[in-house]
Amino acid sequence: MMNTRTPDPVEAAEFYTGLVADLYEPLASVRPRGEDYVRFLEHGGTPALELGCGSGRPLLDLVAMGFDVEGLDASADMLARCGNSAARRGLDVTLHHGLMQNFSLSRRYRSIFLAGPSFTLLVSDQDAQRALSCMRSHLEPDGSVLIPLELPDVPALRAAIGHRRTAQEGDAELVFSLTDVVEAPDGQSMSCVLRYERRAPGAPPEILERSWHRRFWSQTQFRTLMEHVGFTNVRFVAADGGRAADDASQFVVLATR
């Protein structure tokens, strides 16, 4: 009989390791572009810090453009991939290994940003407040933050269960799929079981399932978190740069220290 037990929760620092880290970039559904953050950095200024920089998108592109941007990530495996990519491109980049909710660096920044909704990997309001406090304490006076957020489309996620996303790596087929979705009763948290596979001719398949936990906030809820730790000028922006609708499923939070 097939074992259908949901994998135990895994912290973000442990989730993006091993096979997941290997397959993350070739199977990514969205690839952030450096040019998408140029306007923010030009307006807010540098030095800047990207949180959750992972394997280096868009960090390395921004460094290649001449911006003074450093990166921080909880996964040592992802940082190793970022460092290797930087070396191949001849880029000098400063990387920090640490958690978003308790990092402590000696430098202060004009701008701090995330390049995707990785903030939702903080699965409690307490962790979210700690992360926001860390961001604020690492900003120079009047420094800026940019935090992309999203609200889940649970029916769409459940409809995607079993669908495969594939890529080729040499002779090996890489496969990603969603195998389960569990929504918390409060509607603010969700657990998805993700399956990663690498299948190469003549070798046993590598298969790994991990439970991916996320938390979501409405604009009103997130404004409260931001203002509680001292951020000002909190605003919510849509993809076109205008004000995000109150019920928008995707939006970017901008605020000032």
LODOTOR-567819 format. One line per field, with one value per residue: x, y, z of N, C-alpha, C in turn; residue number from 1. Coordinates in Angstrom, 1 decimal, padded with zeros to 4 digits. Example, Ala and Ser with C-alpha at 12.3 -4.5 7.8 and 13.67 -1.06 7.14 Angstrom:
% LODOTOR-567819
npx c(013.2; 012.8)
npy c(-005.7; -002.2)
npz c(007.8; 007.1)
capx c(012.3; 013.7)
capy c(-004.5; -001.1)
capz c(007.8; 007.1)
cpx c(013.2; 012.9)
cpy c(-003.3; 000.0)
cpz c(007.8; 007.9)
nr c(1; 2)
END
This chain:
% LODOTOR-567819
npx c(000.9; 000.5; 002.3; 000.7; 001.1; 001.3; 004.3; 006.4; 006.4; 008.7; 011.3; 012.0; 014.8; 015.7; 014.1; 014.9; 017.1; 019.5; 018.1; 015.9; 017.1; 018.9; 017.1; 015.6; 016.0; 016.1; 013.4; 011.8; 008.8; 008.5; 010.8; 012.5; 013.5; 016.3; 015.9; 013.4; 013.6; 015.1; 014.1; 013.1; 015.5; 016.9; 015.3; 015.1; 017.8; 021.2; 023.6; 022.0; 019.9; 019.0; 016.6; 016.1; 017.5; 018.3; 019.3; 020.3; 018.8; 017.0; 019.5; 022.2; 022.1; 021.5; 023.8; 025.6; 024.8; 025.9; 024.9; 025.1; 024.5; 023.7; 023.1; 020.9; 020.2; 018.4; 019.1; 022.0; 022.7; 021.4; 022.7; 025.3; 025.0; 024.4; 026.8; 028.5; 027.4; 027.9; 030.7; 031.1; 030.2; 032.0; 031.6; 031.6; 030.2; 028.5; 027.4; 025.1; 024.5; 021.6; 018.6; 015.5; 014.0; 015.6; 018.1; 021.4; 023.4; 026.3; 026.2; 024.3; 021.4; 020.2; 018.0; 015.9; 014.8; 012.5; 012.5; 010.3; 007.3; 008.4; 008.2; 006.0; 006.7; 007.2; 005.7; 004.1; 002.5; 004.2; 006.8; 006.7; 006.6; 009.0; 010.8; 010.1; 010.9; 013.7; 014.3; 013.7; 015.5; 017.8; 017.8; 018.9; 018.1; 015.0; 015.1; 014.0; 011.6; 010.6; 008.2; 006.9; 003.7; 001.2; -002.1; -003.6; -005.0; -007.0; -008.8; -007.7; -005.1; -005.7; -006.8; -004.5; -003.2; -001.2; -000.5; 002.3; 005.5; 008.1; 011.7; 014.8; 018.0; 020.8; 020.9; 019.0; 015.7; 013.9; 011.4; 008.6; 005.9; 002.7; 001.3; -000.6; -002.8; -003.5; -005.5; -005.5; -007.8; -008.2; -007.9; -005.6; -003.3; -001.4; -000.6; 001.3; 002.1; 005.0; 006.5; 009.6; 011.6; 014.3; 015.2; 017.3; 018.8; 019.6; 020.1; 019.0; 015.8; 015.7; 013.7; 011.8; 009.7; 008.3; 006.9; 005.5; 005.1; 003.1; 002.1; -000.5; -001.5; -004.0; -004.2; -005.0; -004.3; -001.6; -000.7; -001.1; 000.8; 003.2; 003.0; 003.1; 005.7; 006.9; 007.2; 006.5; 004.4; 003.1; 002.2; 000.3; 000.9; 000.0; 000.7; 001.0; 002.0; 000.2; -002.2; -002.9; -005.8; -008.2; -008.9; -007.0; -005.2; -002.5; 000.1; 002.4; 004.2; 005.2; 007.2; 008.5; 011.3)
npy c(-001.2; 002.2; 004.8; 007.5; 009.5; 012.8; 014.6; 015.6; 019.0; 021.3; 023.5; 026.6; 027.0; 024.4; 023.3; 024.2; 022.5; 020.0; 017.9; 019.6; 022.1; 021.7; 021.3; 023.6; 026.1; 025.2; 024.3; 026.4; 028.3; 031.0; 033.6; 036.0; 039.2; 041.3; 043.9; 044.6; 045.6; 047.8; 050.5; 050.7; 050.5; 052.7; 054.8; 054.4; 054.0; 052.9; 051.3; 048.1; 045.4; 042.1; 040.0; 036.5; 035.6; 033.3; 031.3; 033.4; 035.0; 038.0; 039.0; 038.7; 039.8; 042.4; 043.2; 042.9; 045.0; 047.1; 047.9; 048.2; 045.7; 043.3; 039.9; 037.8; 034.6; 031.8; 029.2; 027.3; 025.7; 026.9; 029.4; 028.6; 027.8; 030.3; 031.6; 030.1; 030.7; 033.4; 033.4; 032.1; 034.1; 036.1; 037.9; 039.9; 039.3; 039.9; 037.7; 036.6; 034.2; 033.5; 033.8; 035.3; 036.3; 036.8; 038.0; 039.6; 042.0; 043.9; 046.1; 048.9; 049.7; 051.4; 050.4; 047.6; 044.5; 041.9; 039.5; 038.0; 036.4; 035.4; 036.1; 035.0; 032.5; 032.7; 031.5; 032.5; 035.2; 036.3; 035.6; 037.1; 039.7; 039.8; 039.6; 041.9; 043.8; 043.3; 044.1; 046.8; 047.7; 047.4; 049.3; 052.5; 055.8; 056.9; 054.9; 052.4; 049.7; 046.8; 044.5; 041.8; 040.3; 037.7; 036.3; 033.2; 031.1; 028.8; 026.9; 026.8; 025.8; 023.3; 022.1; 021.9; 019.7; 016.9; 017.7; 017.9; 019.6; 020.0; 019.6; 019.5; 018.3; 017.8; 014.4; 013.8; 013.8; 016.3; 016.8; 018.4; 018.4; 019.0; 017.5; 017.6; 019.7; 021.6; 023.5; 025.8; 026.1; 028.9; 030.2; 031.6; 030.3; 027.7; 024.4; 022.8; 019.8; 019.1; 017.6; 016.4; 015.2; 013.5; 011.9; 009.9; 008.1; 004.8; 005.0; 004.9; 006.5; 009.7; 010.8; 013.1; 014.2; 017.1; 019.0; 022.2; 025.2; 028.0; 031.4; 033.9; 037.3; 039.8; 043.1; 045.0; 043.5; 043.3; 045.9; 046.6; 045.0; 046.1; 048.8; 048.4; 047.7; 050.1; 051.1; 053.6; 055.4; 053.3; 051.5; 049.9; 048.3; 047.7; 045.5; 047.1; 049.4; 051.2; 051.9; 049.1; 047.1; 046.7; 044.0; 042.6; 039.8; 039.6; 041.7; 044.5; 045.5; 048.6; 050.7; 053.0; 053.6)
npz c(000.0; -000.8; 000.9; 002.2; 004.1; 005.1; 004.8; 007.6; 009.0; 007.6; 008.3; 006.6; 006.2; 006.1; 004.1; 001.5; 000.6; -000.5; -002.9; -003.5; -003.6; -005.7; -007.8; -007.9; -009.4; -012.2; -012.4; -011.7; -011.6; -011.9; -012.8; -011.4; -012.6; -012.9; -013.8; -013.0; -010.5; -010.6; -010.6; -008.0; -006.5; -007.5; -006.6; -003.8; -003.1; -002.5; -000.3; -000.7; 000.4; -000.4; 000.7; 001.2; -001.0; -002.4; -005.1; -006.6; -008.3; -008.4; -007.8; -008.7; -011.3; -010.7; -009.3; -011.5; -013.0; -011.7; -009.2; -005.7; -004.0; -001.5; -000.4; 001.5; 002.9; 004.2; 003.6; 003.3; 001.2; -001.1; -001.0; -001.6; -004.3; -005.4; -004.9; -006.5; -009.1; -009.2; -009.3; -011.7; -013.4; -012.9; -010.9; -007.9; -005.0; -001.9; 000.5; 002.9; 005.5; 007.1; 009.1; 008.1; 010.1; 012.3; 011.6; 011.9; 011.0; 010.3; 008.7; 007.5; 005.5; 002.6; 001.2; 001.4; 000.2; -001.1; -003.6; -004.4; -003.1; -000.7; 001.9; 003.0; 003.9; 006.5; 009.2; 011.2; 013.0; 014.9; 014.0; 011.6; 012.6; 013.9; 011.7; 010.3; 012.2; 012.2; 009.6; 009.7; 011.6; 010.3; 008.4; 007.1; 008.3; 007.0; 005.1; 002.7; 002.2; 000.3; -000.2; -001.7; -001.7; -001.6; -001.9; -001.5; -004.1; -003.4; -004.6; -007.2; -006.7; -005.6; -007.9; -009.4; -008.3; -008.9; -011.4; -013.6; -013.7; -015.9; -016.7; -018.5; -017.7; -018.9; -019.6; -017.8; -016.6; -015.0; -012.5; -011.2; -008.9; -007.4; -004.6; -002.5; -000.7; 002.1; 004.0; 006.7; 009.4; 010.0; 007.7; 007.1; 006.8; 005.2; 004.0; 001.7; -000.1; -001.7; -004.5; -005.7; -008.4; -009.9; -012.7; -014.3; -017.1; -016.5; -013.8; -010.4; -009.6; -008.1; -005.6; -003.8; -001.2; 000.3; 002.9; 002.5; 004.0; 004.4; 005.2; 005.1; 004.6; 004.7; 003.2; 005.2; 007.6; 007.2; 007.1; 009.8; 011.1; 010.0; 010.9; 013.6; 014.2; 013.6; 011.0; 008.4; 006.1; 004.7; 001.9; -000.7; -003.7; -007.1; -009.9; -012.1; -011.1; -010.0; -007.3; -005.3; -005.6; -002.9; -002.5; -003.9; -005.2; -005.5; -004.5; -003.8; -001.0; 000.1; 002.1; 004.6; 006.8)
capx c(000.0; 001.3; 002.3; 000.2; 001.3; 001.9; 005.6; 006.4; 006.8; 010.2; 011.6; 012.5; 016.2; 015.9; 013.3; 015.6; 018.4; 019.6; 017.4; 015.1; 018.0; 019.4; 016.1; 014.8; 016.1; 015.6; 012.0; 011.1; 007.7; 008.7; 012.2; 012.6; 014.4; 016.9; 015.4; 012.2; 013.9; 016.0; 013.4; 013.1; 016.8; 017.3; 014.6; 015.5; 019.2; 022.0; 023.6; 020.7; 020.0; 017.9; 016.3; 015.7; 018.1; 018.3; 020.4; 020.9; 017.9; 017.7; 020.6; 023.4; 021.9; 021.6; 025.3; 026.2; 024.4; 026.6; 024.3; 025.7; 023.4; 024.1; 022.1; 020.8; 019.2; 018.4; 019.6; 023.4; 022.8; 021.1; 023.8; 026.4; 024.7; 024.5; 028.2; 029.0; 026.9; 028.6; 032.0; 031.1; 030.0; 033.1; 030.9; 032.0; 028.9; 028.5; 026.3; 025.0; 023.7; 020.8; 017.1; 014.9; 013.4; 016.6; 019.5; 022.1; 024.5; 027.0; 026.0; 022.9; 021.1; 019.1; 016.9; 015.8; 013.7; 012.4; 012.2; 009.1; 006.5; 009.1; 007.9; 004.9; 007.3; 007.2; 004.4; 003.3; 002.6; 005.4; 008.0; 006.6; 007.0; 010.5; 011.4; 009.9; 011.8; 015.0; 014.4; 013.7; 016.7; 019.0; 017.7; 019.3; 017.0; 014.2; 015.3; 012.8; 011.4; 009.7; 007.8; 005.8; 002.8; 000.1; -003.2; -003.7; -006.2; -007.0; -009.4; -006.7; -004.0; -006.2; -007.0; -003.2; -002.6; -000.9; 000.1; 003.8; 006.3; 009.4; 012.8; 015.9; 019.3; 021.6; 020.1; 018.1; 014.4; 013.5; 010.0; 008.0; 004.5; 002.0; 000.5; -001.6; -003.0; -004.2; -005.7; -005.8; -009.2; -008.3; -007.8; -004.4; -002.1; -001.6; 000.5; 001.3; 003.2; 005.7; 007.3; 010.7; 012.1; 015.3; 015.2; 018.4; 018.9; 020.6; 020.3; 017.7; 015.3; 015.8; 012.4; 011.7; 008.5; 008.5; 005.7; 005.8; 004.1; 003.0; 001.0; -001.0; -002.1; -004.7; -003.5; -005.2; -003.5; -000.1; -000.4; -001.0; 002.1; 004.2; 003.0; 003.4; 007.1; 007.4; 007.2; 005.6; 004.1; 002.9; 001.3; 000.1; 001.0; -000.3; 001.8; 001.2; 002.6; -000.8; -002.6; -003.5; -007.2; -008.2; -009.1; -006.0; -004.6; -001.1; 000.4; 003.7; 004.1; 006.3; 007.1; 009.7; 011.7)
capy c(000.0; 003.5; 005.6; 008.8; 010.4; 014.1; 014.8; 016.6; 020.4; 021.6; 025.0; 027.1; 026.8; 023.0; 022.9; 024.4; 021.8; 018.8; 017.8; 020.8; 023.2; 021.3; 021.4; 024.8; 027.0; 024.8; 024.1; 027.6; 028.8; 032.5; 033.9; 037.4; 039.9; 042.4; 045.2; 044.9; 046.2; 049.0; 051.7; 050.7; 050.8; 054.1; 055.7; 054.2; 054.1; 051.7; 049.9; 047.4; 044.0; 041.2; 038.9; 035.3; 035.7; 032.0; 031.0; 034.6; 035.8; 038.8; 039.6; 038.8; 040.7; 043.8; 043.4; 043.1; 046.3; 048.0; 048.2; 047.7; 044.9; 042.1; 038.9; 036.9; 033.5; 030.8; 027.9; 027.3; 025.1; 027.9; 030.4; 028.0; 027.9; 031.7; 032.0; 029.5; 031.4; 034.7; 033.1; 031.8; 035.3; 037.0; 038.9; 039.9; 039.6; 039.6; 036.9; 036.3; 033.1; 033.8; 033.7; 036.5; 036.8; 037.2; 038.3; 040.7; 042.4; 045.2; 047.2; 049.5; 049.8; 052.3; 049.7; 046.2; 044.0; 040.5; 039.4; 037.2; 036.3; 034.5; 036.5; 034.1; 031.3; 032.9; 030.9; 033.1; 036.7; 036.6; 035.6; 038.2; 040.9; 039.8; 039.9; 043.3; 044.5; 043.2; 045.0; 048.3; 048.0; 047.4; 050.4; 053.8; 056.7; 057.1; 053.8; 051.8; 048.3; 046.3; 043.1; 041.2; 039.3; 037.2; 035.5; 031.9; 030.7; 027.4; 026.0; 026.6; 024.9; 021.9; 021.7; 021.6; 018.5; 015.9; 018.2; 017.9; 020.6; 019.2; 020.3; 018.6; 018.6; 016.7; 013.2; 013.6; 014.6; 016.9; 016.8; 019.0; 018.3; 019.3; 016.3; 017.8; 021.1; 021.6; 024.9; 025.9; 026.6; 030.3; 030.7; 032.4; 029.4; 026.6; 023.5; 022.1; 018.8; 019.3; 016.4; 016.7; 014.0; 013.5; 010.6; 009.8; 006.8; 003.9; 005.4; 004.9; 007.8; 010.5; 011.4; 013.7; 015.0; 017.9; 019.9; 023.6; 025.9; 029.4; 032.2; 035.0; 038.5; 040.9; 044.4; 045.5; 042.8; 043.5; 047.3; 046.6; 044.5; 047.1; 050.0; 048.0; 047.8; 051.4; 051.6; 054.6; 055.6; 052.0; 051.5; 048.7; 048.7; 046.6; 045.2; 048.2; 050.5; 051.9; 051.4; 047.8; 047.0; 046.1; 042.6; 042.1; 038.6; 039.9; 043.2; 044.8; 046.5; 049.6; 051.4; 053.8; 053.5)
capz c(000.0; -000.9; 002.1; 001.9; 005.2; 004.8; 005.4; 008.7; 008.6; 007.4; 008.3; 005.3; 006.1; 005.7; 002.9; 000.3; 000.7; -001.2; -004.2; -003.7; -004.0; -007.0; -008.9; -007.7; -010.5; -013.5; -012.4; -011.2; -012.5; -012.1; -012.7; -011.2; -013.4; -012.2; -014.3; -012.3; -009.2; -010.8; -010.2; -006.5; -006.0; -007.9; -005.8; -002.4; -002.9; -002.1; -000.4; -000.6; 000.8; -000.8; 001.6; 000.5; -002.4; -003.0; -006.0; -007.1; -009.2; -009.4; -007.1; -009.5; -012.4; -010.2; -009.1; -012.8; -013.5; -010.9; -007.9; -004.4; -003.4; -000.9; -000.3; 002.7; 002.7; 005.3; 003.1; 002.9; -000.2; -002.1; -001.1; -002.4; -005.7; -005.7; -005.0; -007.7; -010.2; -009.2; -009.7; -013.2; -014.1; -012.5; -010.0; -006.5; -004.3; -000.5; 000.8; 004.4; 005.9; 008.3; 009.0; 007.9; 011.3; 013.4; 011.1; 012.6; 010.2; 010.8; 007.7; 007.4; 004.1; 002.1; 000.6; 001.7; -000.6; -001.4; -005.1; -004.5; -001.9; 000.3; 003.3; 003.4; 004.5; 007.9; 009.4; 012.4; 013.1; 015.7; 013.1; 010.7; 013.3; 014.1; 010.5; 010.0; 013.1; 011.7; 008.4; 010.1; 012.4; 009.4; 007.4; 007.4; 008.4; 005.8; 004.2; 002.1; 002.1; -000.7; 000.1; -002.5; -001.0; -002.4; -001.2; -002.2; -004.8; -003.0; -005.6; -008.3; -006.2; -005.6; -009.3; -009.9; -007.7; -009.8; -012.7; -013.6; -014.4; -016.2; -017.4; -018.8; -017.3; -019.6; -019.9; -016.7; -016.6; -013.7; -012.4; -010.0; -008.8; -006.1; -004.3; -001.5; -000.2; 003.4; 004.4; 008.1; 009.7; 010.1; 006.3; 006.9; 006.7; 004.2; 003.8; 000.4; -000.2; -003.0; -004.9; -006.6; -008.9; -010.9; -013.3; -015.3; -017.6; -015.9; -012.4; -009.6; -009.6; -006.9; -005.3; -002.4; -000.9; 001.5; 003.2; 002.3; 004.8; 004.2; 005.9; 004.3; 005.3; 003.9; 003.3; 006.5; 008.5; 007.1; 007.6; 011.3; 011.4; 009.6; 011.8; 015.0; 014.4; 013.4; 009.6; 008.1; 004.7; 004.2; 000.8; -001.4; -005.1; -008.0; -010.8; -013.0; -010.4; -009.3; -006.0; -005.4; -005.1; -001.5; -002.6; -004.9; -004.7; -005.5; -004.3; -003.3; 000.1; 000.1; 003.4; 005.0; 008.2)
cpx c(000.9; 001.1; 001.8; 000.3; 001.9; 003.3; 005.5; 006.8; 008.3; 010.4; 012.2; 014.0; 016.5; 015.2; 014.2; 017.0; 018.3; 018.9; 016.6; 016.0; 018.6; 018.4; 015.3; 014.8; 015.6; 014.1; 011.2; 010.0; 007.9; 010.2; 012.3; 013.7; 015.0; 016.3; 014.1; 012.4; 014.8; 015.3; 013.4; 014.4; 017.3; 016.5; 015.0; 017.0; 019.9; 023.0; 022.2; 021.0; 018.8; 017.8; 015.7; 016.3; 018.3; 019.5; 020.9; 020.0; 017.0; 019.0; 021.8; 023.3; 022.0; 023.1; 026.0; 025.9; 025.2; 026.0; 025.0; 024.6; 024.0; 022.9; 022.1; 019.8; 019.4; 019.1; 021.1; 023.5; 022.5; 022.1; 025.0; 026.2; 024.8; 025.9; 028.9; 028.6; 027.7; 030.0; 032.1; 031.0; 031.1; 032.6; 031.4; 030.7; 029.1; 027.2; 026.3; 024.1; 022.9; 019.3; 016.6; 014.4; 014.4; 018.0; 020.0; 023.3; 025.1; 026.7; 024.5; 022.7; 020.1; 017.9; 017.0; 014.6; 013.7; 012.0; 011.0; 008.4; 007.1; 008.7; 006.8; 005.4; 007.4; 005.8; 003.6; 003.5; 003.8; 006.6; 007.9; 007.0; 008.4; 011.2; 011.3; 010.8; 013.2; 015.3; 014.6; 015.0; 017.9; 018.9; 018.3; 018.0; 016.3; 014.5; 014.0; 012.8; 010.4; 009.5; 006.7; 005.0; 001.8; -000.9; -003.4; -005.0; -006.3; -007.6; -008.4; -005.6; -004.5; -006.4; -005.6; -002.5; -002.4; -000.3; 001.6; 004.4; 007.6; 010.4; 013.8; 017.2; 020.2; 020.6; 019.0; 016.8; 014.2; 012.0; 009.6; 006.5; 004.0; 001.1; -000.6; -001.6; -003.9; -004.3; -006.1; -007.2; -009.3; -008.2; -006.5; -003.2; -002.5; -000.4; 000.3; 002.4; 003.7; 006.5; 008.3; 011.3; 013.2; 015.5; 016.3; 018.5; 020.0; 020.9; 019.0; 017.1; 015.5; 014.4; 012.3; 010.4; 008.7; 007.2; 006.1; 004.7; 004.2; 001.9; 000.7; -001.6; -002.8; -003.9; -003.8; -004.4; -002.1; 000.2; -000.3; 000.3; 003.2; 004.2; 003.3; 004.9; 007.8; 007.6; 006.2; 005.4; 003.9; 001.9; 001.4; 000.0; 000.7; 000.9; 002.0; 001.7; 001.5; -001.2; -003.3; -004.9; -007.2; -008.3; -008.1; -005.4; -003.1; -000.8; 001.8; 003.5; 005.4; 006.1; 008.5; 010.0; 011.3)
cpy c(001.2; 004.2; 007.0; 009.8; 011.7; 014.2; 015.8; 017.9; 020.5; 023.1; 025.4; 026.9; 025.3; 022.6; 023.1; 023.8; 020.6; 018.9; 019.0; 021.9; 022.9; 021.6; 022.8; 025.7; 026.5; 024.5; 025.3; 028.0; 030.3; 032.8; 035.4; 038.0; 041.1; 043.8; 045.6; 045.6; 047.5; 050.3; 051.8; 051.1; 052.3; 055.1; 055.6; 054.3; 052.8; 052.2; 049.3; 046.0; 043.2; 040.1; 037.7; 035.3; 034.4; 031.8; 032.2; 035.4; 036.7; 039.5; 039.8; 039.7; 042.1; 044.1; 043.7; 044.4; 047.4; 048.5; 047.5; 047.0; 043.6; 041.1; 038.2; 035.8; 032.5; 029.5; 028.0; 026.7; 026.1; 029.0; 029.8; 028.0; 029.4; 032.1; 031.4; 030.2; 032.7; 034.5; 032.9; 033.1; 036.4; 038.1; 038.8; 040.3; 039.2; 038.9; 036.6; 035.1; 033.4; 033.7; 035.1; 037.2; 037.1; 037.5; 039.5; 041.0; 043.7; 046.3; 047.7; 049.8; 050.9; 051.6; 048.2; 045.6; 042.5; 040.5; 038.5; 037.1; 035.4; 034.9; 035.6; 032.8; 031.5; 032.6; 031.4; 034.6; 037.1; 036.6; 036.7; 039.5; 041.0; 040.1; 041.3; 044.2; 044.5; 044.1; 046.4; 048.6; 048.1; 048.5; 051.7; 054.7; 057.0; 056.0; 053.2; 050.3; 048.0; 044.9; 042.7; 040.2; 038.8; 036.5; 034.3; 031.7; 029.2; 026.5; 025.7; 025.7; 023.5; 021.3; 021.3; 020.4; 017.5; 016.4; 018.2; 019.0; 019.9; 020.1; 019.2; 019.1; 017.5; 015.6; 013.0; 014.4; 015.0; 017.1; 017.5; 018.8; 018.6; 018.1; 016.5; 019.2; 021.0; 023.0; 024.9; 026.5; 028.2; 031.0; 031.5; 031.6; 028.2; 025.7; 022.7; 021.0; 018.9; 018.0; 016.8; 015.3; 014.3; 012.1; 010.6; 008.3; 006.0; 004.1; 005.3; 006.3; 008.4; 011.1; 011.9; 014.4; 015.8; 018.8; 021.3; 024.4; 027.4; 030.1; 033.4; 036.1; 039.3; 042.2; 045.1; 044.9; 043.2; 045.0; 047.3; 046.1; 045.5; 048.3; 049.6; 048.0; 049.1; 051.9; 052.6; 054.6; 054.2; 052.1; 050.2; 048.9; 047.4; 046.5; 046.3; 049.5; 051.4; 051.3; 050.0; 047.8; 046.3; 044.6; 041.9; 040.8; 038.7; 041.4; 043.3; 045.8; 047.3; 050.4; 052.1; 053.6; 054.8)
cpz c(000.0; 000.5; 001.7; 003.0; 004.7; 005.5; 006.6; 008.2; 008.5; 007.4; 006.9; 005.1; 005.7; 004.5; 001.7; 000.4; -000.2; -002.6; -004.5; -004.2; -005.4; -008.1; -008.9; -009.0; -011.8; -013.6; -011.9; -012.2; -012.8; -011.9; -012.6; -012.1; -012.7; -012.6; -013.6; -011.0; -009.3; -010.3; -008.7; -006.0; -006.4; -007.0; -004.3; -002.1; -002.5; -001.0; -000.1; -000.2; 000.3; 000.1; 000.8; -000.9; -003.1; -003.9; -006.8; -008.1; -008.3; -008.9; -008.0; -010.7; -011.9; -009.9; -010.4; -013.4; -012.7; -009.6; -006.8; -003.7; -002.8; -000.7; 001.0; 002.4; 003.9; 004.9; 002.6; 001.5; -001.3; -002.2; -001.8; -003.9; -006.2; -005.8; -006.2; -009.0; -010.3; -009.7; -011.2; -014.0; -013.8; -011.7; -008.6; -005.7; -002.8; -000.1; 002.3; 004.6; 007.1; 008.0; 008.9; 009.2; 012.5; 012.8; 011.8; 011.8; 010.6; 009.9; 007.8; 005.9; 003.8; 001.7; 001.0; 000.9; -000.7; -002.9; -005.4; -003.2; -000.8; 001.7; 003.8; 004.0; 006.0; 008.4; 010.7; 012.4; 013.9; 014.9; 012.1; 011.4; 013.6; 012.9; 010.1; 010.9; 012.6; 010.5; 008.8; 010.8; 011.5; 008.3; 008.0; 007.6; 007.1; 004.7; 003.8; 002.1; 000.9; -000.4; -000.7; -001.6; -002.0; -001.5; -002.1; -002.9; -004.5; -004.0; -006.8; -007.9; -006.1; -006.9; -009.9; -009.3; -008.8; -011.1; -012.5; -014.3; -014.7; -016.8; -017.6; -018.3; -017.8; -020.0; -018.9; -016.9; -015.1; -013.6; -011.1; -010.0; -007.4; -005.8; -003.2; -001.1; 001.0; 003.9; 005.9; 008.3; 009.6; 008.7; 006.1; 006.6; 005.8; 004.2; 002.5; 000.4; -001.6; -003.3; -006.0; -007.1; -009.9; -011.4; -014.5; -015.8; -016.9; -014.4; -011.7; -009.6; -008.2; -006.7; -003.9; -002.3; 000.4; 001.6; 003.3; 003.0; 004.5; 005.0; 005.1; 005.1; 004.3; 004.0; 004.7; 007.6; 008.4; 007.4; 009.1; 011.7; 011.2; 010.6; 013.2; 015.2; 014.0; 012.0; 009.3; 006.6; 004.0; 003.1; 000.0; -002.9; -006.0; -009.0; -011.8; -012.4; -009.7; -008.0; -006.2; -004.9; -003.7; -001.5; -003.6; -004.3; -004.7; -005.3; -003.7; -002.2; 000.0; 001.4; 003.6; 006.4; 008.9)
nr c(1; 2; 3; 4; 5; 6; 7; 8; 9; 10; 11; 12; 13; 14; 15; 16; 17; 18; 19; 20; 21; 22; 23; 24; 25; 26; 27; 28; 29; 30; 31; 32; 33; 34; 35; 36; 37; 38; 39; 40; 41; 42; 43; 44; 45; 46; 47; 48; 49; 50; 51; 52; 53; 54; 55; 56; 57; 58; 59; 60; 61; 62; 63; 64; 65; 66; 67; 68; 69; 70; 71; 72; 73; 74; 75; 76; 77; 78; 79; 80; 81; 82; 83; 84; 85; 86; 87; 88; 89; 90; 91; 92; 93; 94; 95; 96; 97; 98; 99; 100; 101; 102; 103; 104; 105; 106; 107; 108; 109; 110; 111; 112; 113; 114; 115; 116; 117; 118; 119; 120; 121; 122; 123; 124; 125; 126; 127; 128; 129; 130; 131; 132; 133; 134; 135; 136; 137; 138; 139; 140; 141; 142; 143; 144; 145; 146; 147; 148; 149; 150; 151; 152; 153; 154; 155; 156; 157; 158; 159; 160; 161; 162; 163; 164; 165; 166; 167; 168; 169; 170; 171; 172; 173; 174; 175; 176; 177; 178; 179; 180; 181; 182; 183; 184; 185; 186; 187; 188; 189; 190; 191; 192; 193; 194; 195; 196; 197; 198; 199; 200; 201; 202; 203; 204; 205; 206; 207; 208; 209; 210; 211; 212; 213; 214; 215; 216; 217; 218; 219; 220; 221; 222; 223; 224; 225; 226; 227; 228; 229; 230; 231; 232; 233; 234; 235; 236; 237; 238; 239; 240; 241; 242; 243; 244; 245; 246; 247; 248; 249; 250; 251; 252; 253; 254; 255; 256; 257)
END
